[in-house]
């Protein structure tokens, strides 16, 4: 079993990637219901935590049923990272994860996220500072390297393991690729199959179907898979992957009733957690996949993304239920949303 410290995980765990303004408690709840095994907070600025910034502190919220649960932090200063890890420890998560993968300019320009990939010695110092400051397991999420000339993840993995990192998740792109092109899992496989590497290695990037998840598990030998953008508006991907790996059968697509029920639950929890205005606004990015495949859905979706009252939104959802009552979903490819303005990993 690919356990992380004392955290017991299934034989082949499916992880929900931390995504800024996406993987909040309402979204994590519907993913947990559908089979996500390990989840993380949205990524949190170490400087923001130290300043007691309201937005950063709110990201520490999680429910007991979300366990095992990790809080992900990022930053470029050793003291700030150490102090923020101690703050994380006060809310009693199961682990602390360090973000060395976010490629977004506003993060990289501060010498944080994937910006640290240009200075591996700094990455090691930052990680050591966090490990020494907390009794919780510390894990890392990173990329193959800064660019094609510095795809040094094999060296990075060994050095991180040597200082006490207890698991490593690797996105199969460099920072310079952002989210363009296909993720390259070749080096992820080399890290996993390095006889020196004893910690769990989780692969990330472009997993959008049960078939691909199984193929990549068998081809690269990873201990588990982390899923990000493919779960936005489609939390069923976790249960579909698990079912396919266990049986070789593809589950039927979720029914309209199931899609609408999850959509309503997600909306309700989003409003409860973030307030009506923000909760409704941030829910809008999920509707496309919740309702993907319905012919002529564009007009209904336009209403959903412009209405600002929950009662009106629920009325539209009811209209959709009535209008498509006899529609039978066929399996369609999951849409990998190009969501780059913040930082999905």
LOLUMGU-362589 format. One record per residue: residue in three letters; x, y, z of N, C-alpha, C in turn. Coordinates in steps of 0.02 Angstrom, whole numbers, plus 32768, in hexadecimal, padded with zeros to 4 digits. Example, Ala and Ser with C-alpha at 12.3 -4.5 7.8 and 13.67 -1.06 7.14 Angstrom:
BEGIN
ALA82947EE4818682677F1F818682947F5B8186 SER82827F90816282AC7FCB816582858002818A 
This chain:
BEGIN
UNK802A7FC48000800080008000802C803F8000 UNK801C80717FD7804680AE7FD4803580DE800C UNK804480CB804A803280F58083806181318088 UNK8048816680A6806F81A380B2807681AA80FD UNK80B08199811780B78197816080868165817D UNK805C817B81AC802A815081CA7FE7815381A5 UNK7FE48179816E7FA6818081487F9E8143811B UNK7F69811D81267F5D80E280FF7F3280F380C2 UNK7F4B80E080887F2880EC80497F1780AA8028 UNK7EE780AA7FF97ED7806D7FD47F1380567FAA UNK7F0C801D7F8C7F4380007F657F59802F7F2C UNK7F29804E7F0A7F39807D7ED57F0D80BB7EDE UNK7F2480EA7F077EF981247F187EF181557EDF UNK7EB881767EDF7EAA81AD7EB17EA781ED7ED9 UNK7ED1821C7EC67ED9825B7EEB7EB782937EC5 UNK7E9582BF7EEA7E7A82FB7ECC7EAD83327ED1 UNK7EC2834D7E987EF683817E987EDE83C17EB9 UNK7F0A83E57EDA7EF884277EF47EF284597EBB UNK7EB9847B7EB87EAE84AC7E827E9384EC7E9F UNK7EB585227E927EA185647EAC7E5B85767E94 UNK7E30858A7EC47DEB859E7EB67DC185657E99 UNK7DD885287E9F7DB084EE7E897DA984BB7EC1 UNK7DE284A37EDC7DDF846C7F0C7DD184867F52 UNK7D9984A77F597D8184BE7F9B7D5784877FBB UNK7D4184907FFA7D1B845A801B7CDD84427FF5 UNK7CB5846E7FD57C7B84547FB07C8F84267F76 UNK7CC284397F517CD9840F7F197CF883CF7F33 UNK7D2083D47F687D4083987F847D0B83677F9C UNK7CD383807FB77C9F83547FD27C8283287F9B UNK7C7483457F607C56831C7F2C7C8982EC7F0E UNK7CC982FF7F0F7CFD82D17EF87D0782987F29 UNK7D0582A87F697D0B82737F9C7CD282417F96 UNK7C96825A7F8B7C5C822F7F837C6581FE7F49 UNK7C8D82127F187C9581EA7EDC7CD881C67ED8 UNK7CFC81C27F107D3581957F137D7A81B37F19 UNK7D8181F67F1E7DC482127F287DDF81FA7F6B UNK7E1E81E27F6B7E3B81C37FA77E6481F37FD1 UNK7E8282267FB37EAB82567FD77EA1829A7FB6 UNK7E9382CC7FDF7E84830E7FC47EAE83437FE8 UNK7EB3837C7FC87EDB83B37FE27EB283F47FE1 UNK7EC88422800A7EAD846580077EC084867FC5 UNK7E9F84BE7FB67EBB84EA7F837F0184FE7F9A UNK7F2D85107F6C7F7085217F827F6F85647FA7 UNK7F9685687FDC7F9385A0800B7FD785C2800F UNK7FD6860380098013862B800E802E862A8056 UNK806D8619805E808B861B80A0808C866280BC UNK809986928091809986D880A6805286ED80BD UNK801F86D580987FDB86E580AA7FC886C980EE UNK7FDD868D80FB7FCE866F813D7FEE86968175 UNK802C86AA816B805086CE819F8030871381AB UNK8019873381757FF78774817C7FB1876D8198 UNK7F9A872F81A17F57872281B97F2287398187 UNK7F33873481477F05874981127EC6871E8115 UNK7E8C873E81107E4D871C81187E4586E480E4 UNK7E5586F380A57E4D86C080707E7A8684807C UNK7EB8869180917EE5865A809D7ECF863080D8 UNK7EBA864F810E7EA4862A814A7E668600813B UNK7E39861B81127DFB85F681027E0B85B680DC UNK7E4185B680B67E52857A80907E68854080BD UNK7E74854E80FD7E868518812B7E4A84EE813F UNK7E0D850681317DD084E381457DCB849F8123 UNK7DB9846D814A7DA7842C812D7D7B8406815E UNK7D5783D481457D2A83AC816D7D4A8369817D UNK7D36834C81B57D53830C81CA7D4A82D68196 UNK7D1082D781737D0482A281427D3282A78105 UNK7D5882DE81007D8682E480C77DC782BD80D2 UNK7DD482A7810E7E148285811B7E1B824580F3 UNK7E5A823380E17E98825880EE7E9C829780C3 UNK7EB682CC80E27EB4830E80C47EF6833280CF UNK7F0F8352809A7F4D8378809E7F4383C28090 UNK7F6983EB80B07F69843380A27FA784438079 UNK7F9E846580417FD6847580157FEA84BE801C UNK802A84C980268045850D802D8078851A7FF7 UNK8084855B7FEA80B8856E7FBB80DA85AD7FD3 UNK811785B77FBD813D85F37FCF818685EA7FBF UNK81AC86207FC581F2861E7FB4822186317FEC UNK820586398029822E864C8063822C86158097 UNK8266860080AF826A85C780DD824585D4811E UNK824F860E813C822F861D817B81E386208174 UNK81CC863F813D818486448132816585FF8126 UNK818885D58101816D859280F5816A856A8136 UNK819E85708160819E854C81A08165856481CD UNK815D85A581D0812885C181FB80E385AE81E1 UNK80D985AF819F8098859E8184808885548190 UNK80BB8529818E80AF84E2819D809884D981E4 UNK80B385008212809D84FC825880558514825F UNK8043854782387FFE855F82397FCF8528821F UNK7FE3850881E97FBC84D181CD7FB1849A8201 UNK7FE4848C82287FE1845682597FAA8462828D UNK7F9A84A2829A7F6984B282CE7F23849B82BC UNK7F148490827B7ED1847882697ED0842C825F UNK7F09840C826C7F0E83C3826E7EFC83A0822C UNK7F1D83B381F57F15838C81B87F3D834B81BE UNK7F3A8322818C7F6182E3818D7FA782EC8172 UNK7FB1831F81487FF4832B812D7FF983738114 UNK803783888109804583C980E9806683BB80A6 UNK804C83DA8071806883D2802F808684148018 UNK80BE84107FF480DF844C7FDB80D684517F90 UNK80C0848B7F7980B584977F3280F584B27F11 UNK811584877EEA814C849D7EBF813984927E76 UNK80F884997E6680E2848A7E2380BA84C07E00 UNK809E84F07E26807385227E06809B854C7DD5 UNK8086854E7D9480AD85727D62809785BA7D56 UNK806385D07D7A804686127D6C8077864A7D7D UNK807A867C7D5180AD86B07D5580AC86D47D98 UNK807186E37DB4806E870A7DF2808B86E37E2D UNK808C86A07E2880AB86777E5C80F5866E7E4E UNK8105865E7E10814B86527DFD817586907E07 UNK815986CB7DF7817F87097DFD819387197E45 UNK817286FA7E74818387037EBB81B486CE7ED4 UNK81CE86A67EA581FD86717EB881DC86387EDC UNK819C862B7ECC817785F67EEC815A85C77EB7 UNK813685937ECD811985647E9E814F85477E71 UNK814185447E30817185297E0081AE85567DF8 UNK81AC85937E1181E685BE7E10822185A07E35 UNK821485777E66824985577E8D826F85237E64 UNK8251850D7E2D827384DB7E0382B484F57DE5 UNK82BD85377DE582FC85537DCB8334854F7DFF UNK8323853D7E3C8355853C7E72834685007E9F UNK836084C67E8D835084897EB1836B848B7EF9 UNK83A484AC7F0383BE84B37F47838D84D97F73 UNK836E850D7F57833B85327F7C82FF85047F8B UNK82EB84DD7F5A82B484AE7F6582C284817FA0 UNK82FE84687FA48310843B7FDB830F8461801D UNK8328849F801E832884C6805D82E184D58074 UNK82B784E98045827184F78056824F84B98072 UNK825A84818052823B844280688254842E80AC UNK8295843380B782B2842280F88295844E812F UNK828B848E8120826F84BC8151822984A68166 UNK8202848F813681BE8478814681C18437816E UNK81EA8408815881EF83C8817B820383D181C4 UNK823383FE81D0824B840982148219842D8240 UNK81E8844E822181B984788247817A8453825A UNK816F84178241812F83F5824E813B83AB825A UNK810F838E828181118345828D80E68320825A UNK80C38344822F809A832581FC80C4830B81C1 UNK80AC82D8819E80CF82C4816080D082FF812F UNK81078306810C810F833B80DA8116831A8095 UNK80EE8331806680F18318802180FD83537FF2 UNK810D83447FB4811D83797F8380F8836B7F42 UNK80E183A07F2280C4839E7EDF80F083CA7EB2 UNK810883AE7E7B813583D47E50812D83C07E07 UNK815A83D97DDD815983CB7D95819B83AA7D80 UNK81A1839B7D3F81DD83797D26821B83A47D2B UNK821283E57D29824A84147D2B823284587D14 UNK826184877D0D824F84CB7CF7824084CC7CAC UNK826C84AD7C85826284AB7C3C8280846A7C22 UNK828184627BE0829984237BC482E384177BD0 UNK8308844C7BE0834F84447BEF835D84347C37 UNK832A84377C618334842A7CA982FE83FB7CC4 UNK82F483C47CA082C383927CB782E683657CEA UNK82EF83807D26831A83617D5882F2833F7D90 UNK82B783277D81828C830B7DB582AA82CD7DD5 UNK82D482A77DB182F1826C7DD08320827F7E0A UNK834A82B17DFE837582CA7E34834C82E87E6C UNK8319830F7E5A82EF83307E8B82CD82FD7EB8 UNK82B382C87E9A829082957EC182BE82757EF5 UNK82FA82647EE1832982467F10833A82757F48 UNK834782B47F38835A82E47F6C832082F27F9C UNK82E482F57F8182AA83007FAD829F82C57FDB UNK82A582897FC1829E824E7FEB82D3824D8021 UNK8310825F800F8348825C803F833E828B807A UNK831982C28072831082EF80AA82D082E280D0 UNK82A882B080BA826E829C80E2822A82A680C4 UNK822682BB808581E582C0806481C7827A805F UNK81868273806D816882318074813D821C8039 UNK813482478008811382357FC9811F826D7F98 UNK811C825D7F588129828F7F2480F682877EEC UNK80D582BE7EDB80A782BF7EA280C882E87E6A UNK80C982CB7E2E80ED82EB7DF780BE82F87DBD UNK80BB83377DA98096834A7D6C80C483427D31 UNK80AC83217CFC80D6830F7CC480E483457C92 UNK80ED83837CA9810183BA7C7D813683E47CA1 UNK815B840B7C7A8188843C7C988161847C7CA7 UNK818084AA7CCA815F84EA7CD78152850F7C96 UNK8183850D7C69817C85347C2B8143851A7BFF UNK813084DB7C0780F884C17BE180B484D97BFB UNK80B284F27C38807385027C59804584C57C55 UNK800E84C97C2F7FE184907C277FDA847D7BDE UNK800C84927BB5800984857B6D802784427B5B UNK800F84277B23802983E77B0D801483AE7B3B UNK802C83737B2C801B83397B55804C83347B8F UNK8032831D7BC8805E830F7C01808A82D37BF0 UNK80CA82D77C0180FB82A27BF48106827C7C34 UNK80EF823F7C3680F482167C73813481EC7C74 UNK815D81F17C40819881C67C3C81C681CF7C78 UNK81D4820E7C898200821A7CC381DE82097D04 UNK819D82107D08817981FA7D44818581B07D4F UNK8180818A7D18818D81427D1D81D581337D31 UNK8205815A7D18824A814F7D2B8256815C7D75 UNK823581907D8F823B819E7DD7821F81647DFF UNK81E4814C7DEC81C481167E1181EF80D77E0F UNK820E80C97DD68234808B7DCF827D80917DE2 UNK829080CB7DFD82D380D37E1882D880AA7E59 UNK8306807A7E5D830A80507E99831A80777ED9 UNK833480B37ED2834180DC7F0E830180FA7F2B UNK82CE81007F02829181227F18826380F07F3C UNK825580FF7F7B822B80D47FA481E980F47FB8 UNK81E381357FAE81A581587FC0817281517F88 UNK8131815A7F9780FE81567F638108818D7F2E UNK80FE817B7EEF810381AA7EB780BE81AC7E95 UNK80A181E77E94805F81F07E75806782177E34 UNK804881FF7DFE804C82207DBE8011824F7DB4 UNK801D82857D8F7FE982B87D837FF182D47D3C UNK7FB882E07D1C7FBA83007CDB7F9282DC7CA6 UNK7F5A82FA7C927F3282E37C587F0C82A27C63 UNK7F03828C7CA07EDB824F7CAA7E9182637CA4 UNK7E71824C7C6E7E2D82627C607DFE82287C50 UNK7E1581EA7C5E7DE981B07C517E0181757C7B UNK7DD481477C8B7DE8810B7CAE7E1D80E37C87 UNK7E1580E17C457E4480BA7C1C7E8A80D67C21 UNK7E9181197C1F7ED381377C237EF1812D7C68 UNK7EC781317C9C7EE081277CE07EFE80E07CE7 UNK7EDB80AF7CCE7EF380697CD27F3280607CA8 UNK7F32807D7C6C7F6C80767C407FAA80957C60 UNK7FA380D07C7D7FDC80F27C9B7FF380CF7CDA UNK7FC680B47D007FD9808E7D3C800580537D27 UNK7FF0802F7CF480157FF47CDF805580057CBB UNK8054803A7C93808F804C7C6C80C6806A7C97 UNK80B380957CC780E680BB7CEC80EF80A37D34 UNK80C380797D4D80CC805B7D8F80C280897DCA UNK80A280C37DBF809980F37DF6806E80D57E2E UNK807580F37E69805080D97EA3800980F37EA7 UNK7FF981277E807FB681437E7F7FB5817B7E4C UNK7F7981967E417F7181CA7E0F7F4E82067E2F UNK7F6782427E1D7F4882807E337F21829E7DF9 UNK7EE382B07E067EB782CA7DD27EA183117DE4 UNK7EA7833E7DB47E9583847DC07E5C839B7D94 UNK7E6F83B87D5A7E3D83D97D2F7E0583AA7D18 UNK7E13836A7D0E7DE0833C7CF67DA883317D29 UNK7DB483437D687D80833B7D9B7D5483787DA2 UNK7D6683AF7D807D3D83EC7D867CFA83E07D64 UNK7CC583E07D8A7C8383D37D6F7C76838A7D5F UNK7CA6835E7D6F7C9E83177D607CBF82EE7D97 UNK7CA582F17DD57CC382CB7E0B7CBD82807E03 UNK7C9382697DD47C8982227DC97CC782007DAC UNK7CF882267D967D3382077D797D5681D97DAA UNK7D5281E97DEB7D7481BF7E1D7D54817A7E21 UNK7D1181797E267CF081387E2B7CF581117DEA UNK7CF681337DB17CFC81117D717D4080EF7D6A UNK7D7481127D7F7DB780F47D7C7DBB80B77DA9 UNK7DA280BD7DE67DA580857E157D7F80497DFB UNK7D4480557DDF7D1B801E7DC67D3D7FFC7D8B UNK7D5B80237D5E7D7C80067D247DB97FDE7D38 UNK7DDF7FF77D687E1A7FD27D7E7E077F907DA1 UNK7DCE7F917DC37DB97F557DE87D987F217DBB UNK7D747F397D877D4A7F0B7D607D5A7F097D16 UNK7D7B7F3D7CFC7D857F427CB47D497F5D7C8F UNK7D157F6F7CB37CD87F897C957CD37FD57C9E UNK7CB87FF67C6B7CAB803D7C6F7C6680497C8C UNK7C6380707CC17C2280807CDE7BF880AA7CAE UNK7BB680A47CB17B8C80D27C8A7B98811A7CA0 UNK7B8E81487C737B95818F7C857B6281A07CBB UNK7B7281CF7CE87B4181E37D1B7B0181FC7CFB UNK7AC881EA7D197A8881FE7CFE7A7C82497D08 UNK7A4A82637CE77A3982A97CEF7A2682B87D38 UNK79FE828D7D5679EA82987D9B7A26829B7DC9 UNK7A57826F7DBD7A93826E7DE67ABC82AD7DDB UNK7AC382C27D9E7AE882FF7D8F7AC8833C7DB1 UNK7A8783417DAC7A64837B7DC97A6783797E15 UNK7A63833E7E337A6683387E7C7AAA834E7E96 UNK7AE083377E757B23834B7E8A7B2E83957E7E UNK7B1483AE7E467B1A83F57E377AF8841F7E6D UNK7ABC840B7E827A98842F7EB67ABE842D7EF9 UNK7AD883F27F097AFD83EC7F487B3B84177F47 UNK7B5E84167F107B9B843E7F097B8A84887F10 UNK7B56849E7EEF7B4184E47EF37B2F84F87F3A UNK7B0884CE7F5B7AF284DE7FA07B2E84E47FCF UNK7B5C84B67FCA7B9784B87FF67BC584F27FE4 UNK7BC885027FA47BF2853A7F8F7BD8857C7FAD UNK7B9685857FAC7B7985C17FC97B8285C38014 UNK7B79858A80347B808587807D7BC885978092 UNK7BF88582806A7C3D858A807E7C5A85CE806B UNK7C4885E880317C68862680197C3986618016 UNK7BFA865780287BCB868D80207BAB868C7FDB UNK7B7286AE7FD57B4B86A77F987B7086C07F59 UNK7B8C86FB7F5C7BAA87187F207BE686EE7F08 UNK7C1686E37F347C5186BD7F207C4086757F13 UNK7C1586587F3C7C0286127F337BE386067EEF UNK7BB686327EDA7B96862A7E987BC786377E60 UNK7BF0866B7E677C21867A7E327C5286417E27 UNK7C6B86237E5D7C9D85EF7E567C7F85AC7E41 UNK7C3E85A67E487C1C85697E317C1785687DE5 UNK7C1B85A07DC57C0C85A57D7D7C3A857B7D52 UNK7C7885727D677CA8854D7D3E7C9785027D3C UNK7C6B84EB7D697C5D84A47D6D7C23848E7D40 UNK7BF884BC7D2B7BBB84A97D097BC884857CC6 UNK7BFC849A7CA27C09847E7C607C0D84327C62 UNK7C3584187C907C3C83CF7C927C0283AD7CB5 UNK7BE483CE7CE77BA983AF7D067B7383A07CD2 UNK7B6E83CB7CA07B3883C67C6F7B5183B37C29 UNK7B8F839F7C247BAD838F7BE37B8783577BC1 UNK7B7A835F7B827B5A832B7B5B7B1183387B4C UNK7AF283677B717AAC83767B657AA583A27B26 UNK7A7F838B7AF57A7883B37AB77A5383F47AC5 UNK7A6C842A7AA97A4A846A7AB17A4D84877AF7 UNK7A8084727B1E7A8584897B647A9F84D07B6A UNK7AB884EC7B337ADA852D7B367AAF85637B56 UNK7A6F85677B437A44859C7B5D7A3985947BA8 UNK7A2F85567BBD7A27854A7C057A67855B7C2B UNK7A9F85487C0E7ADF85567C307AEC85A07C35 UNK7AD885C67C027AE0860E7C037AB9862C7C3E UNK7A7D86127C497A5786297C837A7B86197CC5 UNK7A9685DD7CCA7AB685C87D087AF285F47D19 UNK7B16860B7CE67B5386327CF47B45867D7CF9 UNK7B0686917CF17AF786D87CF87AC886E77D33 UNK7AA586B47D4C7A7786BF7D847A9F86C77DC5 UNK7A8386EE7DF37AA786FB7E327A7F86E97E70 UNK7A4586CA7E677A1C86B47E9F7A1786687E9F UNK7A2386487ED87A2085FE7ED979DC85E27EC5 UNK79A786047ED9796485EB7EC7795C85E97E7B UNK7973861E7E59796D86217E10799885EB7DEF UNK79D385DF7E0A79FF85AC7DEE79DF85677DF6 UNK79C2855A7E3079A1851A7E3B796485117E0F UNK794285487DFF790A85447DD07922852F7D8B UNK795B854C7D75797685387D34798B84EF7D35 UNK79A884D87D6C79BB84917D71797D84657D6C UNK7946847B7D8A790884557D8478EE84557D3D UNK78F4848E7D1B78E084927CD5790984627CAA UNK7949845E7CB97974842F7C94795D83E87CA0 UNK794D83D87CDF793483957CEF78F583847CC9 UNK78C783B37CC4788883A77C9F789483A27C54 UNK78BE83D07C3B78C883D47BF278EB83957BD7 UNK791983797BFE794083407BE7792D83007C0B UNK78F082FC7C2478DB82C47C4E78E482807C2C UNK78DD827E7BEB78E2823D7BC7792782337BA7 UNK795582607BB47997825C7B9479C282277BB6 UNK79E281FC7B907A1081CA7BAA7A5781DE7B97 UNK7A8181E87BC97AC681FC7BBC7AED81C47B9D UNK7B1581D57B6C7B4881A97B527B8B81C17B6D UNK7BBA81937B717BFB81A87B8A7C1D81D77B59 UNK7C3282107B727C5682417B497C9882507B6B UNK7CCB82647B457D0C82737B647D0582AA7B99 UNK7D2982A17BD07D2982D57C047D5083117BEA UNK7D35834B7BF67D5583887BDE7D8B839E7C0F UNK7DC983A27BF87DFF83BD7C217DFC84097C1A UNK7DE484297C4D7DD984717C4A7E1B84977C4C UNK7E2584C47C1D7E6184EE7C1D7E5885267C4F UNK7E6885167C8C7E5C85437CC47E9F855B7CDD UNK7EB985917CBF7EFF85A57CCB7F0485E67CF3 UNK7ECE86097CFE7ED6864B7D1C7EF086497D63 UNK7EE586107D837F0286087DC67F3585D07DC4 UNK7F2785997DE37F5A85657DE07F4085207DF0 UNK7F2084FE7DC17F1384B77DCC7F5484917DC4 UNK7F5C845D7DEA7F9984367DE57F8E83F27DC4 
